[in-house]
Amino acid sequence: MNVPVSLSVTGEQHDRLKQFLFPDDGKEAVAILPCGHCDGDRRHRRLVRAVEPVP
């Protein structure tokens, strides 16, 4: 049985990630998102703990 997986981020994490990944300089960017998890019978959630930009 395939269980759906979702990724949960806070508004602050989303804003930080968006600013870092899309700075309007035309260059690629990478960030690491360490996650915790909450596995259920019908759905699994990955909970972003931090946004770690890769320089």
PDB file of N, CA, C, O and CB in Angstrom:
ATOM      1  N   MET A   1       0.837  -1.187   0.000  1.00  0.00           N
ATOM      2  CA  MET A   1       0.000   0.000   0.000  1.00  0.00           C
ATOM      3  C   MET A   1       0.882   1.251   0.000  1.00  0.00           C
ATOM      4  O   MET A   1       1.768   1.383   0.844  1.00  0.00           O
ATOM      5  CB  MET A   1      -0.952  -0.002   1.220  1.00  0.00           C
ATOM      6  N   ASN A   2       0.647   2.155  -0.929  1.00  0.00           N
ATOM      7  CA  ASN A   2       1.376   3.421  -0.972  1.00  0.00           C
ATOM      8  C   ASN A   2       0.694   4.430  -0.066  1.00  0.00           C
ATOM      9  O   ASN A   2      -0.507   4.676  -0.173  1.00  0.00           O
ATOM     10  CB  ASN A   2       1.465   3.963  -2.417  1.00  0.00           C
ATOM     11  N   VAL A   3       1.483   5.006   0.824  1.00  0.00           N
ATOM     12  CA  VAL A   3       0.969   6.005   1.754  1.00  0.00           C
ATOM     13  C   VAL A   3       1.432   7.374   1.287  1.00  0.00           C
ATOM     14  O   VAL A   3       2.627   7.565   1.063  1.00  0.00           O
ATOM     15  CB  VAL A   3       1.440   5.722   3.212  1.00  0.00           C
ATOM     16  N   PRO A   4       0.518   8.342   1.131  1.00  0.00           N
ATOM     17  CA  PRO A   4       0.930   9.689   0.716  1.00  0.00           C
ATOM     18  C   PRO A   4       1.878  10.324   1.730  1.00  0.00           C
ATOM     19  O   PRO A   4       1.770  10.087   2.933  1.00  0.00           O
ATOM     20  CB  PRO A   4      -0.298  10.583   0.523  1.00  0.00           C
ATOM     21  N   VAL A   5       2.804  11.131   1.226  1.00  0.00           N
ATOM     22  CA  VAL A   5       3.765  11.837   2.073  1.00  0.00           C
ATOM     23  C   VAL A   5       3.631  13.327   1.804  1.00  0.00           C
ATOM     24  O   VAL A   5       3.570  13.746   0.648  1.00  0.00           O
ATOM     25  CB  VAL A   5       5.228  11.349   1.810  1.00  0.00           C
ATOM     26  N   SER A   6       3.585  14.128   2.861  1.00  0.00           N
ATOM     27  CA  SER A   6       3.530  15.573   2.702  1.00  0.00           C
ATOM     28  C   SER A   6       4.725  16.211   3.407  1.00  0.00           C
ATOM     29  O   SER A   6       5.307  15.628   4.321  1.00  0.00           O
ATOM     30  CB  SER A   6       2.201  16.138   3.258  1.00  0.00           C
ATOM     31  N   LEU A   7       5.076  17.410   2.968  1.00  0.00           N
ATOM     32  CA  LEU A   7       6.168  18.177   3.560  1.00  0.00           C
ATOM     33  C   LEU A   7       5.570  19.423   4.197  1.00  0.00           C
ATOM     34  O   LEU A   7       4.867  20.184   3.531  1.00  0.00           O
ATOM     35  CB  LEU A   7       7.257  18.552   2.492  1.00  0.00           C
ATOM     36  N   SER A   8       5.843  19.638   5.481  1.00  0.00           N
ATOM     37  CA  SER A   8       5.291  20.793   6.201  1.00  0.00           C
ATOM     38  C   SER A   8       6.400  21.783   6.545  1.00  0.00           C
ATOM     39  O   SER A   8       7.411  21.419   7.146  1.00  0.00           O
ATOM     40  CB  SER A   8       4.560  20.337   7.488  1.00  0.00           C
ATOM     41  N   VAL A   9       6.192  23.046   6.153  1.00  0.00           N
ATOM     42  CA  VAL A   9       7.127  24.120   6.478  1.00  0.00           C
ATOM     43  C   VAL A   9       6.349  25.274   7.094  1.00  0.00           C
ATOM     44  O   VAL A   9       5.167  25.458   6.804  1.00  0.00           O
ATOM     45  CB  VAL A   9       7.913  24.589   5.214  1.00  0.00           C
ATOM     46  N   THR A  10       7.008  26.042   7.936  1.00  0.00           N
ATOM     47  CA  THR A  10       6.372  27.231   8.501  1.00  0.00           C
ATOM     48  C   THR A  10       6.424  28.352   7.459  1.00  0.00           C
ATOM     49  O   THR A  10       7.161  28.257   6.477  1.00  0.00           O
ATOM     50  CB  THR A  10       7.073  27.671   9.837  1.00  0.00           C
ATOM     51  N   GLY A  11       5.657  29.391   7.672  1.00  0.00           N
ATOM     52  CA  GLY A  11       5.688  30.544   6.787  1.00  0.00           C
ATOM     53  C   GLY A  11       7.066  31.189   6.748  1.00  0.00           C
ATOM     54  O   GLY A  11       7.529  31.606   5.687  1.00  0.00           O
ATOM     55  N   GLU A  12       7.718  31.271   7.896  1.00  0.00           N
ATOM     56  CA  GLU A  12       9.056  31.861   7.979  1.00  0.00           C
ATOM     57  C   GLU A  12      10.068  31.019   7.196  1.00  0.00           C
ATOM     58  O   GLU A  12      10.912  31.564   6.485  1.00  0.00           O
ATOM     59  CB  GLU A  12       9.498  31.991   9.454  1.00  0.00           C
ATOM     60  N   GLN A  13       9.982  29.685   7.327  1.00  0.00           N
ATOM     61  CA  GLN A  13      10.879  28.798   6.583  1.00  0.00           C
ATOM     62  C   GLN A  13      10.643  28.935   5.076  1.00  0.00           C
ATOM     63  O   GLN A  13      11.592  28.967   4.292  1.00  0.00           O
ATOM     64  CB  GLN A  13      10.679  27.330   7.025  1.00  0.00           C
ATOM     65  N   HIS A  14       9.384  29.014   4.686  1.00  0.00           N
ATOM     66  CA  HIS A  14       9.048  29.157   3.272  1.00  0.00           C
ATOM     67  C   HIS A  14       9.612  30.461   2.710  1.00  0.00           C
ATOM     68  O   HIS A  14      10.185  30.464   1.620  1.00  0.00           O
ATOM     69  CB  HIS A  14       7.525  29.109   3.076  1.00  0.00           C
ATOM     70  N   ASP A  15       9.457  31.561   3.436  1.00  0.00           N
ATOM     71  CA  ASP A  15       9.987  32.857   2.997  1.00  0.00           C
ATOM     72  C   ASP A  15      11.509  32.814   2.864  1.00  0.00           C
ATOM     73  O   ASP A  15      12.066  33.306   1.883  1.00  0.00           O
ATOM     74  CB  ASP A  15       9.576  33.965   3.982  1.00  0.00           C
ATOM     75  N   ARG A  16      12.169  32.228   3.845  1.00  0.00           N
ATOM     76  CA  ARG A  16      13.637  32.142   3.813  1.00  0.00           C
ATOM     77  C   ARG A  16      14.107  31.305   2.621  1.00  0.00           C
ATOM     78  O   ARG A  16      15.051  31.673   1.922  1.00  0.00           O
ATOM     79  CB  ARG A  16      14.173  31.535   5.133  1.00  0.00           C
ATOM     80  N   LEU A  17      13.445  30.194   2.408  1.00  0.00           N
ATOM     81  CA  LEU A  17      13.803  29.315   1.303  1.00  0.00           C
ATOM     82  C   LEU A  17      13.572  30.001  -0.037  1.00  0.00           C
ATOM     83  O   LEU A  17      14.411  29.915  -0.934  1.00  0.00           O
ATOM     84  CB  LEU A  17      13.003  28.015   1.375  1.00  0.00           C
ATOM     85  N   LYS A  18      12.452  30.674  -0.175  1.00  0.00           N
ATOM     86  CA  LYS A  18      12.117  31.374  -1.422  1.00  0.00           C
ATOM     87  C   LYS A  18      13.136  32.479  -1.720  1.00  0.00           C
ATOM     88  O   LYS A  18      13.585  32.613  -2.858  1.00  0.00           O
ATOM     89  CB  LYS A  18      10.694  31.973  -1.339  1.00  0.00           C
ATOM     90  N   GLN A  19      13.502  33.266  -0.714  1.00  0.00           N
ATOM     91  CA  GLN A  19      14.482  34.334  -0.903  1.00  0.00           C
ATOM     92  C   GLN A  19      15.843  33.778  -1.316  1.00  0.00           C
ATOM     93  O   GLN A  19      16.525  34.367  -2.154  1.00  0.00           O
ATOM     94  CB  GLN A  19      14.621  35.154   0.378  1.00  0.00           C
ATOM     95  N   PHE A  20      16.237  32.656  -0.737  1.00  0.00           N
ATOM     96  CA  PHE A  20      17.543  32.089  -1.045  1.00  0.00           C
ATOM     97  C   PHE A  20      17.554  31.420  -2.416  1.00  0.00           C
ATOM     98  O   PHE A  20      18.512  31.585  -3.171  1.00  0.00           O
ATOM     99  CB  PHE A  20      17.945  31.088   0.026  1.00  0.00           C
ATOM    100  N   LEU A  21      16.505  30.667  -2.750  1.00  0.00           N
ATOM    101  CA  LEU A  21      16.501  29.908  -4.000  1.00  0.00           C
ATOM    102  C   LEU A  21      16.197  30.755  -5.232  1.00  0.00           C
ATOM    103  O   LEU A  21      16.591  30.387  -6.339  1.00  0.00           O
ATOM    104  CB  LEU A  21      15.502  28.800  -3.908  1.00  0.00           C
ATOM    105  N   PHE A  22      15.509  31.875  -5.064  1.00  0.00           N
ATOM    106  CA  PHE A  22      15.103  32.710  -6.194  1.00  0.00           C
ATOM    107  C   PHE A  22      15.517  34.167  -5.988  1.00  0.00           C
ATOM    108  O   PHE A  22      14.657  35.033  -5.829  1.00  0.00           O
ATOM    109  CB  PHE A  22      13.590  32.620  -6.401  1.00  0.00           C
ATOM    110  N   PRO A  23      16.829  34.451  -5.988  1.00  0.00           N
ATOM    111  CA  PRO A  23      17.298  35.808  -5.714  1.00  0.00           C
ATOM    112  C   PRO A  23      17.334  36.737  -6.929  1.00  0.00           C
ATOM    113  O   PRO A  23      17.840  37.854  -6.817  1.00  0.00           O
ATOM    114  CB  PRO A  23      18.655  35.739  -5.128  1.00  0.00           C
ATOM    115  N   ASP A  24      16.815  36.317  -8.082  1.00  0.00           N
ATOM    116  CA  ASP A  24      16.825  37.128  -9.314  1.00  0.00           C
ATOM    117  C   ASP A  24      18.218  37.377  -9.871  1.00  0.00           C
ATOM    118  O   ASP A  24      18.437  38.383 -10.547  1.00  0.00           O
ATOM    119  CB  ASP A  24      16.162  38.452  -9.055  1.00  0.00           C
ATOM    120  N   ASP A  25      19.169  36.482  -9.601  1.00  0.00           N
ATOM    121  CA  ASP A  25      20.503  36.623 -10.183  1.00  0.00           C
ATOM    122  C   ASP A  25      20.726  35.629 -11.329  1.00  0.00           C
ATOM    123  O   ASP A  25      21.785  35.636 -11.957  1.00  0.00           O
ATOM    124  CB  ASP A  25      21.571  36.424  -9.102  1.00  0.00           C
ATOM    125  N   GLY A  26      19.728  34.773 -11.605  1.00  0.00           N
ATOM    126  CA  GLY A  26      19.832  33.824 -12.703  1.00  0.00           C
ATOM    127  C   GLY A  26      20.699  32.610 -12.420  1.00  0.00           C
ATOM    128  O   GLY A  26      20.935  31.798 -13.315  1.00  0.00           O
ATOM    129  N   LYS A  27      21.173  32.474 -11.203  1.00  0.00           N
ATOM    130  CA  LYS A  27      22.037  31.354 -10.841  1.00  0.00           C
ATOM    131  C   LYS A  27      21.245  30.292 -10.079  1.00  0.00           C
ATOM    132  O   LYS A  27      20.210  30.572  -9.474  1.00  0.00           O
ATOM    133  CB  LYS A  27      23.230  31.842  -9.996  1.00  0.00           C
ATOM    134  N   GLU A  28      21.763  29.074 -10.129  1.00  0.00           N
ATOM    135  CA  GLU A  28      21.131  27.991  -9.371  1.00  0.00           C
ATOM    136  C   GLU A  28      21.484  28.125  -7.896  1.00  0.00           C
ATOM    137  O   GLU A  28      22.526  28.681  -7.549  1.00  0.00           O
ATOM    138  CB  GLU A  28      21.571  26.603  -9.911  1.00  0.00           C
ATOM    139  N   ALA A  29      20.619  27.619  -7.034  1.00  0.00           N
ATOM    140  CA  ALA A  29      20.870  27.643  -5.597  1.00  0.00           C
ATOM    141  C   ALA A  29      20.384  26.326  -4.994  1.00  0.00           C
ATOM    142  O   ALA A  29      19.498  25.664  -5.533  1.00  0.00           O
ATOM    143  CB  ALA A  29      20.164  28.864  -4.920  1.00  0.00           C
ATOM    144  N   VAL A  30      20.989  25.966  -3.861  1.00  0.00           N
ATOM    145  CA  VAL A  30      20.665  24.715  -3.184  1.00  0.00           C
ATOM    146  C   VAL A  30      20.512  24.987  -1.691  1.00  0.00           C
ATOM    147  O   VAL A  30      21.243  25.794  -1.117  1.00  0.00           O
ATOM    148  CB  VAL A  30      21.760  23.636  -3.444  1.00  0.00           C
ATOM    149  N   ALA A  31      19.565  24.312  -1.078  1.00  0.00           N
ATOM    150  CA  ALA A  31      19.398  24.382   0.372  1.00  0.00           C
ATOM    151  C   ALA A  31      19.103  22.973   0.883  1.00  0.00           C
ATOM    152  O   ALA A  31      18.496  22.159   0.187  1.00  0.00           O
ATOM    153  CB  ALA A  31      18.251  25.384   0.770  1.00  0.00           C
ATOM    154  N   ILE A  32      19.535  22.709   2.084  1.00  0.00           N
ATOM    155  CA  ILE A  32      19.261  21.430   2.745  1.00  0.00           C
ATOM    156  C   ILE A  32      18.183  21.682   3.789  1.00  0.00           C
ATOM    157  O   ILE A  32      18.250  22.655   4.540  1.00  0.00           O
ATOM    158  CB  ILE A  32      20.563  20.817   3.401  1.00  0.00           C
ATOM    159  N   LEU A  33      17.182  20.795   3.833  1.00  0.00           N
ATOM    160  CA  LEU A  33      16.079  20.916   4.781  1.00  0.00           C
ATOM    161  C   LEU A  33      16.060  19.697   5.703  1.00  0.00           C
ATOM    162  O   LEU A  33      15.418  18.697   5.382  1.00  0.00           O
ATOM    163  CB  LEU A  33      14.725  21.062   4.037  1.00  0.00           C
ATOM    164  N   PRO A  34      16.754  19.763   6.843  1.00  0.00           N
ATOM    165  CA  PRO A  34      16.673  18.643   7.786  1.00  0.00           C
ATOM    166  C   PRO A  34      15.226  18.500   8.269  1.00  0.00           C
ATOM    167  O   PRO A  34      14.571  19.494   8.586  1.00  0.00           O
ATOM    168  CB  PRO A  34      17.646  18.856   8.997  1.00  0.00           C
ATOM    169  N   CYS A  35      14.739  17.275   8.324  1.00  0.00           N
ATOM    170  CA  CYS A  35      13.334  17.030   8.664  1.00  0.00           C
ATOM    171  C   CYS A  35      13.174  16.024   9.790  1.00  0.00           C
ATOM    172  O   CYS A  35      13.997  15.127   9.971  1.00  0.00           O
ATOM    173  CB  CYS A  35      12.582  16.545   7.447  1.00  0.00           C
ATOM    174  N   GLY A  36      12.108  16.193  10.531  1.00  0.00           N
ATOM    175  CA  GLY A  36      11.610  15.172  11.436  1.00  0.00           C
ATOM    176  C   GLY A  36      10.484  14.469  10.697  1.00  0.00           C
ATOM    177  O   GLY A  36      10.173  14.813   9.557  1.00  0.00           O
ATOM    178  N   HIS A  37       9.880  13.494  11.337  1.00  0.00           N
ATOM    179  CA  HIS A  37       8.795  12.803  10.653  1.00  0.00           C
ATOM    180  C   HIS A  37       7.710  12.382  11.620  1.00  0.00           C
ATOM    181  O   HIS A  37       7.934  12.186  12.814  1.00  0.00           O
ATOM    182  CB  HIS A  37       9.324  11.595   9.913  1.00  0.00           C
ATOM    183  N   CYS A  38       6.530  12.251  11.054  1.00  0.00           N
ATOM    184  CA  CYS A  38       5.363  11.783  11.790  1.00  0.00           C
ATOM    185  C   CYS A  38       4.645  10.810  10.856  1.00  0.00           C
ATOM    186  O   CYS A  38       3.953  11.230   9.929  1.00  0.00           O
ATOM    187  CB  CYS A  38       4.417  12.985  12.248  1.00  0.00           C
ATOM    188  N   ASP A  39       4.810   9.522  11.102  1.00  0.00           N
ATOM    189  CA  ASP A  39       4.227   8.500  10.234  1.00  0.00           C
ATOM    190  C   ASP A  39       2.905   8.014  10.799  1.00  0.00           C
ATOM    191  O   ASP A  39       2.812   7.627  11.964  1.00  0.00           O
ATOM    192  CB  ASP A  39       5.192   7.322  10.058  1.00  0.00           C
ATOM    193  N   GLY A  40       1.894   8.040   9.959  1.00  0.00           N
ATOM    194  CA  GLY A  40       0.573   7.576  10.355  1.00  0.00           C
ATOM    195  C   GLY A  40       0.122   6.415   9.485  1.00  0.00           C
ATOM    196  O   GLY A  40       0.836   6.001   8.572  1.00  0.00           O
ATOM    197  N   ASP A  41      -1.038   5.904   9.763  1.00  0.00           N
ATOM    198  CA  ASP A  41      -1.577   4.792   8.989  1.00  0.00           C
ATOM    199  C   ASP A  41      -2.001   5.216   7.587  1.00  0.00           C
ATOM    200  O   ASP A  41      -1.846   4.455   6.632  1.00  0.00           O
ATOM    201  CB  ASP A  41      -2.755   4.181   9.714  1.00  0.00           C
ATOM    202  N   ARG A  42      -2.535   6.429   7.463  1.00  0.00           N
ATOM    203  CA  ARG A  42      -3.051   6.891   6.174  1.00  0.00           C
ATOM    204  C   ARG A  42      -2.176   7.932   5.494  1.00  0.00           C
ATOM    205  O   ARG A  42      -2.321   8.163   4.293  1.00  0.00           O
ATOM    206  CB  ARG A  42      -4.417   7.454   6.358  1.00  0.00           C
ATOM    207  N   ARG A  43      -1.263   8.571   6.240  1.00  0.00           N
ATOM    208  CA  ARG A  43      -0.420   9.620   5.667  1.00  0.00           C
ATOM    209  C   ARG A  43       0.841   9.778   6.492  1.00  0.00           C
ATOM    210  O   ARG A  43       0.817   9.630   7.714  1.00  0.00           O
ATOM    211  CB  ARG A  43      -1.180  10.956   5.590  1.00  0.00           C
ATOM    212  N   HIS A  44       1.948  10.078   5.819  1.00  0.00           N
ATOM    213  CA  HIS A  44       3.213  10.387   6.488  1.00  0.00           C
ATOM    214  C   HIS A  44       3.500  11.868   6.277  1.00  0.00           C
ATOM    215  O   HIS A  44       3.234  12.408   5.204  1.00  0.00           O
ATOM    216  CB  HIS A  44       4.390   9.495   5.942  1.00  0.00           C
ATOM    217  N   ARG A  45       4.046  12.528   7.306  1.00  0.00           N
ATOM    218  CA  ARG A  45       4.412  13.936   7.191  1.00  0.00           C
ATOM    219  C   ARG A  45       5.889  14.085   7.490  1.00  0.00           C
ATOM    220  O   ARG A  45       6.419  13.454   8.404  1.00  0.00           O
ATOM    221  CB  ARG A  45       3.567  14.819   8.144  1.00  0.00           C
ATOM    222  N   ARG A  46       6.543  14.919   6.717  1.00  0.00           N
ATOM    223  CA  ARG A  46       7.915  15.325   6.985  1.00  0.00           C
ATOM    224  C   ARG A  46       7.843  16.766   7.456  1.00  0.00           C
ATOM    225  O   ARG A  46       7.250  17.618   6.794  1.00  0.00           O
ATOM    226  CB  ARG A  46       8.846  15.165   5.713  1.00  0.00           C
ATOM    227  N   LEU A  47       8.444  17.032   8.593  1.00  0.00           N
ATOM    228  CA  LEU A  47       8.360  18.338   9.230  1.00  0.00           C
ATOM    229  C   LEU A  47       9.724  19.024   9.154  1.00  0.00           C
ATOM    230  O   LEU A  47      10.681  18.560   9.774  1.00  0.00           O
ATOM    231  CB  LEU A  47       7.887  18.206  10.705  1.00  0.00           C
ATOM    232  N   VAL A  48       9.824  20.111   8.410  1.00  0.00           N
ATOM    233  CA  VAL A  48      11.091  20.809   8.231  1.00  0.00           C
ATOM    234  C   VAL A  48      11.511  21.427   9.561  1.00  0.00           C
ATOM    235  O   VAL A  48      10.750  22.164  10.188  1.00  0.00           O
ATOM    236  CB  VAL A  48      10.979  21.896   7.124  1.00  0.00           C
ATOM    237  N   ARG A  49      12.724  21.115   9.973  1.00  0.00           N
ATOM    238  CA  ARG A  49      13.264  21.647  11.235  1.00  0.00           C
ATOM    239  C   ARG A  49      14.045  22.925  11.013  1.00  0.00           C
ATOM    240  O   ARG A  49      14.058  23.802  11.877  1.00  0.00           O
ATOM    241  CB  ARG A  49      14.157  20.612  11.912  1.00  0.00           C
ATOM    242  N   ALA A  50      14.710  23.046   9.844  1.00  0.00           N
ATOM    243  CA  ALA A  50      15.555  24.208   9.557  1.00  0.00           C
ATOM    244  C   ALA A  50      15.756  24.330   8.057  1.00  0.00           C
ATOM    245  O   ALA A  50      15.575  23.369   7.310  1.00  0.00           O
ATOM    246  CB  ALA A  50      16.922  24.098  10.280  1.00  0.00           C
ATOM    247  N   VAL A  51      16.131  25.517   7.632  1.00  0.00           N
ATOM    248  CA  VAL A  51      16.517  25.759   6.237  1.00  0.00           C
ATOM    249  C   VAL A  51      18.005  26.091   6.266  1.00  0.00           C
ATOM    250  O   VAL A  51      18.411  27.104   6.835  1.00  0.00           O
ATOM    251  CB  VAL A  51      15.657  26.935   5.563  1.00  0.00           C
ATOM    252  N   GLU A  52      18.818  25.230   5.649  1.00  0.00           N
ATOM    253  CA  GLU A  52      20.264  25.386   5.638  1.00  0.00           C
ATOM    254  C   GLU A  52      20.732  25.708   4.221  1.00  0.00           C
ATOM    255  O   GLU A  52      20.911  24.791   3.419  1.00  0.00           O
ATOM    256  CB  GLU A  52      20.959  24.109   6.169  1.00  0.00           C
ATOM    257  N   PRO A  53      20.936  26.994   3.890  1.00  0.00           N
ATOM    258  CA  PRO A  53      21.411  27.342   2.556  1.00  0.00           C
ATOM    259  C   PRO A  53      22.818  26.791   2.310  1.00  0.00           C
ATOM    260  O   PRO A  53      23.659  26.795   3.209  1.00  0.00           O
ATOM    261  CB  PRO A  53      21.398  28.862   2.369  1.00  0.00           C
ATOM    262  N   VAL A  54      23.060  26.323   1.097  1.00  0.00           N
ATOM    263  CA  VAL A  54      24.389  25.854   0.712  1.00  0.00           C
ATOM    264  C   VAL A  54      25.042  26.974  -0.087  1.00  0.00           C
ATOM    265  O   VAL A  54      24.560  27.335  -1.160  1.00  0.00           O
ATOM    266  CB  VAL A  54      24.320  24.509  -0.121  1.00  0.00           C
ATOM    267  N   PRO A  55      26.143  27.528   0.435  1.00  0.00           N
ATOM    268  CA  PRO A  55      26.787  28.660  -0.256  1.00  0.00           C
ATOM    269  C   PRO A  55      27.364  28.243  -1.606  1.00  0.00           C
ATOM    270  O   PRO A  55      27.938  29.070  -2.314  1.00  0.00           O
ATOM    271  CB  PRO A  55      27.900  29.254   0.618  1.00  0.00           C
TER     272      PRO A  55
END
